[in-house]
């Protein structure tokens, strides 16, 4: 029998406007969204934190009180669920994510493993936004890894391009981290495309036996990538951070619908779904409190 699939739900994004898209923002909305995703088969919740003041929910928050309230509510709504906390910031100052990590004590923390020129061009020949550098030099990665170790979080290495995948293996070689967990971020316009044919190549450049998954960013076309991930034995992730579209092209009303769809990919590939306890064992995480 094929190895059970570990499913992650990416509940909400960094800047997605809740007035335009059905993303959860408030503590209550995040807990309810996590419950829907958990009931559909997700054992890991990837969380971003948003400002809680009226009209400010489209902006990120690094307030430990907000992070704590969100994660406490998710854990209460979904006993045993695994928290995977976002840490992405631009610039050298990582004090906000570290303070939230200290309050939340996530089992997993996203570790952006390399820098990327974050670009998108429109059909009219203009940039979709001013070109920006998502800066993740080795020194910054090292500081994040030290904070993760201090607060009991295992790193999930976010890889936006093939060179970053290869860099993670070097991080492991030089002892920056002992934990192996690769996330191939595919579909960013200036990063790796959401191409299923890339997966057999990418998986050749990870440490043998290391767990891996795909963050597939896009519309209906990403579901072929999810299916290939399921067939090749990867962990599975989707949610309203990554897409608003179901395999049939319809817009998802909530995270639960997306998780039901990706569970369907696993079962089509002959795989059942791992429970949170099974996911903890497979990923070498601490037991649930």
ZINORJO-V494569 format. One record per helix or strand. SS is the DSSP state (H for helix, E for strand). FROM is the first residue (numbers start at 1). LEN is the number of residues. If there is no record, write none. Layout:
ss=SS from=FROM len=LEN
ss=SS from=FROM len=LEN
This chain:
ss=E from=5 len=1
ss=E from=7 len=4
ss=H from=27 len=14
ss=E from=44 len=4
ss=E from=50 len=1
ss=E from=60 len=1
ss=H from=64 len=14
ss=E from=82 len=4
ss=H from=95 len=10
ss=E from=108 len=5
ss=E from=116 len=3
ss=E from=121 len=1
ss=E from=127 len=1
ss=E from=132 len=3
ss=H from=138 len=13
ss=E from=154 len=6
ss=H from=162 len=12
ss=E from=181 len=6
ss=E from=192 len=1
ss=H from=196 len=10
ss=E from=211 len=6
ss=H from=220 len=13
ss=E from=235 len=4
ss=E from=245 len=1
ss=E from=251 len=1
ss=H from=255 len=14
ss=E from=273 len=1
ss=H from=276 len=8
